[in-house]
Amino acid sequence: MTDPNTQPPSNQPPAYQPPAYPTQTPSSSYPNTYGASNGPVPGKTLGIVALILAIVPFTQLIGLILGIVALVQSRKAGAKNGIALAAIIVGAALLVISIILVVVLVVGAIAIGGDLASQVQACIDNGGTGFVEWQGVTLSCEEVLSESGY
């Protein structure tokens, strides 16, 4: 007996049907090969904050520290974080420049203040009369003493 639901065999091959692919999204089951993000990079936001702080005056040290923390977080997750690396470089460079600038200003202020102190002392030794030279300018002792508060 033949089944009425079956068709007789034909000489034609069956129609091509593409293979069924999994319905999962590529980011959840396949490695990312196109460079697109699978999600947020750990430490990326912290790296941005670190870069901003590294640029702002007087916060370079904080930016440098946060940049290092952001880079460590990203590396632990196996991701690259160029912004955190930039924050470390910028923060370190500007911190060194700031330290050099502060040292130069302090040394300059000490030199100017020390020179003025010696001129005031010279005026006091002369009894408050006469002239002294301070920073290439000849001043009367009365002027020097009144400017210094004596």
Residue, then its C-alpha position, 0 to 999 in steps of 0.5 A: m500500500t502506498d501512503p497518499n501523503t507521499q509524493p512519487p519520486s521525481n527526477q529533480p534534486p531537492a531545492y537548496q535550503p541554506p543551513a540554519y544558523p544559531t539565533q544567538t547574537p555574535s557578541s554573546s557566542y562568537p569572538n569579536t573579529y571586527g573591532a566593534s565593542n562588546g560592551p563598555v571598556p572597564g576604566k574608559t570613563l575613569g580614563i577620560v576623567a583622568l585626562i581632564l584632570a591631567i590637563v587642569p592646573f594643580t590637579q595633574l597628580i590626581g589625573l596621573i593617579l587616576g590614569i594609572v588606575a584606569l589603565v590597570q582596570s582595562r588591562k585586567a579586563g584584557a582591553k586597551n585604553g589609550i585615553a588612560l595612557a594619554a592621561i598618564i603621559v600628559g599628567a606626568a609631563l605637566l606635573v614635571i613642568s609644574i614642579i620645575l616652574v614652582v622651584v624656579l619661582v621660589v628660588g627667584a622669590i628668595a633671591i629677590g627677597g634676600d637682596l631686598a633684605s640685605q639692602v634694608q639692612a644696609c640702610i639700617d646700618n647707615g642710620g636710614t640715610g643714603f642710597v642703595e641699589w636694588q635690582g639695578v635701580t638706585l633708591s633712597c634709604e627712606e624709600v626702601l625702609s618705607e616700602s619694607g615696613y620699617 
